């Protein structure tokens, strides 16, 4: 076929990047031509050439479809990988968020614990202050009671001494 004069064919195939041929078009091409009879070949050979081109075109089309399917499969696999990566990132983010939430919960519990200790110490301090006031009052009362008892005891001792002096004088 390369020996033929191809000037009778039209321009290049606009779909040559698909069909892979410069002048002879594949069956699906909008500018497909049937070859004119060549005086150097008999009709049986022309038919064989025509059938050979159809077979070649079918092979090329099958190859193109196969390539497109491979590209589509690659694109799908890349999309699956992207989705898996996104899922892993989301999972790691969720784990980090859970860890962060646990840390926040622990910090909140720790703060509540410190607040309860602070409240307990504040209550104990107020109780100690009240207890100190009561203790001071009790000490003052005890001191007053001791003074009263001392005064009463001194009176009794004086009375007893007076009685002893009187009895002594009577004798």
C-alpha positions in Angstrom: 0.0 0.0 0.0 2.9 2.4 0.6 3.7 2.2 -3.2 0.3 3.6 -4.1 -0.3 7.2 -5.2 -2.3 8.5 -2.3 -3.0 11.9 -3.8 -6.6 10.8 -4.6 -7.3 10.5 -0.8 -8.4 13.5 1.1 -6.6 15.3 3.9 -5.2 13.7 6.9 -7.7 12.0 9.2 -8.8 14.4 11.9 -9.0 11.4 14.2 -5.6 10.0 13.2 -4.5 10.1 16.9 -7.3 7.5 17.4 -7.1 5.5 14.3 -3.3 5.8 14.0 -3.3 6.2 10.2 -2.4 9.2 8.3 -4.4 8.7 5.0 -6.4 5.6 5.4 -9.3 6.0 7.8 -10.7 3.5 10.1 -14.4 2.4 9.8 -15.7 4.7 12.4 -14.0 7.8 11.0 -16.4 10.4 9.5 -14.1 10.5 6.4 -13.8 6.8 5.7 -13.1 6.0 2.1 -13.2 2.8 0.2 -10.1 2.2 -1.9 -10.5 2.5 -5.7 -9.6 -0.4 -7.8 -5.9 -0.5 -8.6 -4.9 -1.7 -12.1 -1.9 -3.6 -10.8 -3.9 -5.9 -8.6 -6.8 -8.2 -9.4 -10.1 -7.9 -7.6 -9.6 -10.8 -5.3 -6.5 -9.2 -3.8 -8.3 -5.9 -3.4 -11.0 -7.7 -1.5 -8.4 -9.3 0.7 -6.7 -5.9 1.2 -10.1 -4.4 2.1 -10.8 -7.2 4.6 -7.2 -6.9 6.0 -7.8 -3.2 6.6 -11.1 -4.0 8.3 -9.3 -6.5 10.5 -6.5 -4.1 11.1 -9.0 -1.3 11.9 -10.9 -3.7 14.3 -7.6 -4.6 16.0 -6.7 -0.9 16.3 -10.2 -0.1 17.6 -10.0 -3.0 20.1 -6.5 -1.7 21.2 -7.9 1.8 21.6 -10.8 0.5 23.6 -8.5 -1.6 25.7 -6.2 1.4 26.3 -9.2 3.5 27.3 -10.4 0.8 29.7 -6.9 0.6 31.2 -6.8 4.4 31.6 -10.3 4.3 33.2 -9.2 1.5 35.5 -6.1 3.4 36.4 -8.3 6.5 37.1 -10.7 4.4 39.2 -7.7 2.9 41.1 -6.3 6.4 41.8 -9.7 7.5 43.0 -9.9 4.5 45.3 -6.4 5.3 46.6 -7.5 9.0 47.1 -10.6 7.8 49.0 -8.6 5.4 51.1 -6.1 8.2 52.0 -9.0 10.6 52.8 -10.5 7.8 55.0 -7.2 7.3 56.8 -6.8 11.0 57.3 -10.3 11.3 58.5 -9.8 8.3 60.9 -6.5 9.7 62.2 -8.2 13.1 62.6 -11.1 11.4 64.5 -8.5 9.5 66.7 -6.7 12.8 67.3 -10.0 14.4 68.1 -11.0 11.6 70.4 -7.6 11.8 72.2 -8.0 15.6 72.4 -11.5 15.1 73.8 -10.2 12.6 76.4 -7.4 15.0 77.3 -10.0 17.8 77.7 -12.2 15.6 79.8 -9.2 14.6 81.9 -8.2 18.2 82.3 -11.8 19.1 83.2 -12.0 16.3 85.8 -8.6 17.5 87.2 -9.9 21.1 87.4 -13.0 19.8 89.2 -10.9 17.8 91.5 -8.7 20.8 92.3 -11.8 22.9 92.8 -13.3 20.4 95.2 -10.0 20.3 97.2 -10.0 24.1 97.2 -13.6 24.1 98.4 -12.7 21.5 101.1 -9.8 23.5 102.3 -11.8 26.7 102.3 -14.5 24.9 104.4 -11.9 23.5 106.7 -10.3 27.0 107.1 -13.7 28.5 107.9 -14.3 25.7 110.4 -10.9 26.2 112.0 -11.6 29.9 112.3 -15.0 29.3 113.8 -13.4 26.6 116.0 -10.7 29.0 117.0 -13.2 31.6 117.9 -15.2 29.0 119.9 -12.0 27.8 121.5 -11.0 31.4 122.5 -14.5 31.8 123.9 -14.2 28.5 125.8 -10.7 29.5 127.1 -12.1 32.9 128.2 -15.0 31.1 129.9 -12.7 28.6 131.5 -10.5 31.5 132.7 -13.6 33.3 134.1 -14.7 30.1 135.7 -11.3 29.6 137.3 -11.3 33.1 138.6 -14.8 32.6 140.0 -13.7 29.3 141.6 -10.6 30.9 142.9 -12.6 33.8 144.4 -15.1 31.3 145.9 -12.3 29.1 147.1 -10.6 32.1 148.6 -13.8 33.0 150.4 -14.2 29.5 151.7 -10.6 29.5 152.8 -11.0 32.8 154.5 -14.2 31.7 156.2 -12.5 28.5 157.2 -9.6 30.5 158.6 -12.0 32.8 160.4 -13.7 29.8 161.9 -10.4 28.3 163.0 -9.3 31.6 164.5 -12.6 31.8 166.4 -12.3 28.3 167.7 -8.8 29.0 168.6 -9.8 32.0 170.6 -12.5 30.0 172.3 -10.0 27.6 173.6 
